[in-house]
Amino acid sequence: QVQLVESGGGLVQVGGSLRLSCTVSGNINGVYMSWYCQSPGDQREVVADITSSGTPTYALAAKGRFTISRDDAENTVYLHMDSLLPEYTAVYYCNRLPQWSNWGQGTQVTISS
């Protein structure tokens, strides 16, 4: 069973930046990967996808602020987050599409005003 480990979250002020990392225990070469976020009481939702060739797509709220990238040699997917606002406070996860059945523990992002 693949293991996913998200890291890089933390507490930042409004306007700050973070870079999240997701390291997968298996080979992600050729795998379509996504970042998700989940706020308390809400469903998990996609914020950004990246194809196996590196083409990104973003949720509307993420456009212009988030950048997804990947390093297949390291089996790692990144999410660079800029100009953060309190509404981006959530736990962030990664997974593939279609999703693996298991999820990592996520990484908490908290934006303070």
C-alpha positions as CSV (number, residue, x, y, z in Angstrom):
1,Q,0.0,0.0,0.0
2,V,1.4,3.4,-1.0
3,Q,2.2,5.8,1.8
4,L,1.8,9.6,1.4
5,V,3.6,12.0,3.7
6,E,2.6,15.7,3.5
7,S,4.8,18.4,5.2
8,G,5.6,22.0,5.1
9,G,2.5,23.5,6.7
10,G,2.5,25.9,9.6
11,L,1.2,29.2,11.0
12,V,1.8,32.2,8.8
13,Q,0.5,35.7,8.7
14,V,-1.8,37.1,6.0
15,G,0.2,37.7,2.8
16,G,2.8,35.0,3.7
17,S,4.0,32.0,1.7
18,L,4.4,28.3,2.3
19,R,5.7,25.4,0.3
20,L,4.1,22.1,0.9
21,S,5.6,18.8,0.0
22,C,4.1,15.4,-0.5
23,T,6.4,12.4,-0.7
24,V,5.0,9.2,-2.0
25,S,6.5,5.8,-1.1
26,G,5.9,4.5,-4.7
27,N,6.9,5.6,-8.1
28,I,4.8,8.6,-9.3
29,N,6.2,8.6,-12.8
30,G,3.2,8.7,-15.1
31,V,0.8,9.4,-12.3
32,Y,-1.7,12.3,-12.3
33,M,-1.4,14.0,-8.9
34,S,-3.5,16.4,-6.9
35,W,-3.5,18.6,-3.8
36,Y,-6.6,18.8,-1.7
37,C,-7.7,20.9,1.2
38,Q,-10.2,20.3,4.0
39,S,-11.5,22.8,6.5
40,P,-13.3,21.8,9.6
41,G,-16.9,20.7,8.8
42,D,-16.2,20.8,5.1
43,Q,-15.6,18.1,2.5
44,R,-12.1,17.6,1.1
45,E,-11.8,19.4,-2.2
46,V,-9.2,19.7,-5.0
47,V,-7.1,22.8,-5.1
48,A,-4.6,21.8,-7.8
49,D,-3.8,19.0,-10.2
50,I,-0.7,18.2,-12.2
51,T,-0.5,15.8,-15.1
52,S,2.3,13.3,-15.6
53,S,3.9,15.7,-18.0
54,G,3.7,18.6,-15.6
55,T,0.7,20.5,-16.9
56,P,-1.2,22.1,-13.9
57,T,-4.8,23.0,-13.4
58,Y,-6.1,25.0,-10.4
59,A,-9.3,25.5,-8.6
60,L,-10.7,29.0,-9.0
61,A,-9.6,30.0,-5.4
62,A,-6.1,28.8,-6.0
63,K,-5.4,30.5,-9.4
64,G,-2.7,33.1,-9.2
65,R,-1.8,32.2,-5.6
66,F,-0.8,28.5,-5.8
67,T,1.7,26.7,-7.9
68,I,1.8,22.9,-8.2
69,S,5.0,21.1,-9.3
70,R,6.5,17.7,-9.2
71,D,9.8,15.9,-9.0
72,D,9.3,12.4,-10.2
73,A,12.9,11.5,-9.3
74,E,12.1,12.2,-5.7
75,N,8.5,10.9,-5.9
76,T,7.4,14.3,-4.5
77,V,4.8,16.8,-5.4
78,Y,4.9,20.4,-4.2
79,L,2.4,23.2,-3.6
80,H,3.8,26.6,-3.4
81,M,1.3,29.0,-1.8
82,D,1.6,32.8,-2.0
83,S,-0.3,35.8,-0.8
84,L,-2.1,33.6,1.7
85,L,-5.5,34.7,3.2
86,P,-7.3,33.3,6.3
87,E,-9.7,31.4,4.1
88,Y,-6.9,29.1,3.0
89,T,-6.6,27.8,6.5
90,A,-7.1,24.0,6.2
91,V,-5.4,20.7,6.3
92,Y,-3.8,19.9,2.9
93,Y,-3.4,16.5,1.5
94,C,-2.2,15.0,-1.7
95,N,-3.3,11.9,-3.7
96,R,-3.5,10.8,-7.2
97,L,-6.4,10.7,-9.7
98,P,-8.0,8.2,-9.5
99,Q,-7.4,8.3,-5.7
100,W,-5.5,5.7,-3.7
101,S,-7.7,4.4,-1.0
102,N,-5.4,5.6,1.8
103,W,-4.5,9.1,2.6
104,G,-1.6,10.7,4.4
105,Q,-2.0,12.6,7.7
106,G,-2.1,15.9,5.9
107,T,-0.3,19.1,6.8
108,Q,-2.1,21.9,8.7
109,V,-1.9,25.4,7.2
110,T,-3.1,28.2,9.4
111,I,-3.2,31.8,8.2
112,S,-3.5,34.4,11.0
113,S,-4.9,37.8,10.5
